[in-house]
Structure formats: structure tokens, C-alpha cells
């Protein structure tokens, strides 16, 4: 059966989501600025960066101040979700209850796929694939504590050698914990983002589960995303690394924009918006330091638009001098001027 158009709506535990192109939880990145950016370009659903259930339970000031901030504008394009992680059911119950009462999100998503060693060594993230009883207990606690729909994002396995522990866990989470949807990244935690995702396994999971499956992994451009969507047949696709500094991908997939790189002026305009909103979020000093992780993505977009260093074979490469200058400054206005000059455009003050 042909997949439904990406522009069509779908439902998650009774919530209507206006289209099938969504933003994945991006650890250390997916704050309200990035989520709102995705919504501005058409994303029908967005999930926050992962937040520690222990930090919420113990009322960590920085977590409550920075990571639990959601903007009303985010809801204009569809529901919003917060991703929590942690391996203790009672702590998760407490954190989920706090989020439901004080944050006002529509969905709680649980991370059971993060491959980062410092997360795994605590027993959270992808470590939960090897501890299915605890994983089910954590999901059940989140649902009972919050009263909200609960989804889980999984990797297919912990190791790459033919295991499918994440695949097996998905069914238990639905059957025993009442999880409302599964986000599935069909790569092992061991390979992180390397290698080709096992879309055949993802398609099998879609056929077996009675709840929506959202596909993640390897969706870096519109051609890859459309091919994977047709092959797997999920309820929706979830853009992650492919959307970093590239919100235009949402619009392209939804037919709101032709499949052409943004112009230098568009890149400069968009980064200008990111600078302003991140400054609003963090203040100028913290924003200037934080934004260093964002600059490489926009320098790459400028190269795609023809602004960069010309290689011997005629290709345009990201400008190393621009990148070095951006990394050397913690002043938002200096960064703004550098990008304006590189793009050859003057933006409104």
C-alpha cells in the first residue's frame, strides 16, 4: 500500500498532527529556539532535547530554567513534546508529574536509545535495551505520573552484530506499558550515526505494532527521506542531524519550497533570527558561547549557496577563515557582522 502523503495529518493518542514531517529530539541542541525554527518551516511536531528525570526530580535550577522552557508559538504548528531520560521508575514518575503540571507539553517522550557513554554508564539511554523489565517499568511510571501520552525513542540494538533487542523491546513497551508510539532509529547504539540504517527491520516493526512508528536515522536530504519513507511506511519521519542549520528541508519535503539550496541572503536572514532568539533565551553572553556549535551548519549552507573557498576541482568548500573567526568570538553582534559580510547582504538592524 502506498504511503500517505507527507502533507497529510495523522493522530498520536488522539492528538492530531498536521503533517508527517517532525523534528527529532536533539541532545544539547533542541531548545525552544530550534523547535520553533522547525515549526516555522512546516514541521508538524517537535520533541525537545533530552532532559534528565533526576534533574527535574531534584529541582535543578539550570534544568528548570533553561530546558523546561516552551513557547506558546511552538503550538501553532502542532503538538509539542519533551524528552526525558533516566533509569529509575520512581524518579521518572516524579519528573513526569512535574512536567505535566508545570510545563504543559502534549506528550512525554522517553529516550532509550542514546549511545553516549556517559548516559549509558548510568543505565539510561541505550543501556535500557539490555534491561527490558526496567524499561517497561520506567515507561509505565511516566504514563502513570503524567497522565499524558508517552512515546519512546529506541535504537534497533546496542551492538551491530545482528542483535535486535530494541526491536523486541518495542513490542513490550506497547503491550505492557501502554506506550502510544515508538520512534525508531534502525541503527545499533554501537555505530552511533555511521553505517546504513536497517530500513527493512523498521518496515517489519511498522507492520507488527498497533501504534504509530516514527522513523529516524539517515534522513539527511529530501531524496533519502522520501525513499526511506516509501520503503518503511511509517506514520511519520523524524529529521535529526539532517535538519541542523537546515530548516529548509522541512519545507522542501512538504512541497512548500523547491528543492534548491537557500540563497546567501536566506542563510544570513535565518542565522540572524537564530541569533536574536538565542539571545532572548540565554542572554547575550551565554548565547555568544552557545552559538559556536551552530555556526558550522550555517557556514556549510553558505558553501552550498556558492559562498566559500573554491577547491581545485571547482567545488565550493566551507570557508575556514569565516569558521575560525566565528569560533573565536563570543560576541553575537560580531558573529552577525561576519556572516553579513560573507553573504554579501546587509540585513535590517
Secondary structure, 3 states (H helix, E strand, C coil): CCCCCCCCCEEECCEEECCCEEECCCCCCCCHHHHHHHHHCCCCEEEEEEEEHHHHHCCCHHHHHHHCCCCHHHHHHCCEEEEEECCCHHHHHHHHHHHHHHCCCCEEEEEECCCCHHHHCCCCHHHHHHCHHHHHHHHHHHHHHHCCEEEEEEEEECCCCCCCHHHHHHHHHHHHHCCCEEEEEEEEHHHCCCCCCCHHHHHHHHHHCCCEEEEECCCCCHHHHHHHHHHHCCCEEEECHHHCCCCHHHHHHCCCCCCCCCCHHHHHHHHHHHHHHHHHHHCHHHHHHHCHHHHHHHHHHHHHCCCCEECCCCCEECCHHHHHHHHHCCCHHHHHHHHHHHHCCCCCC
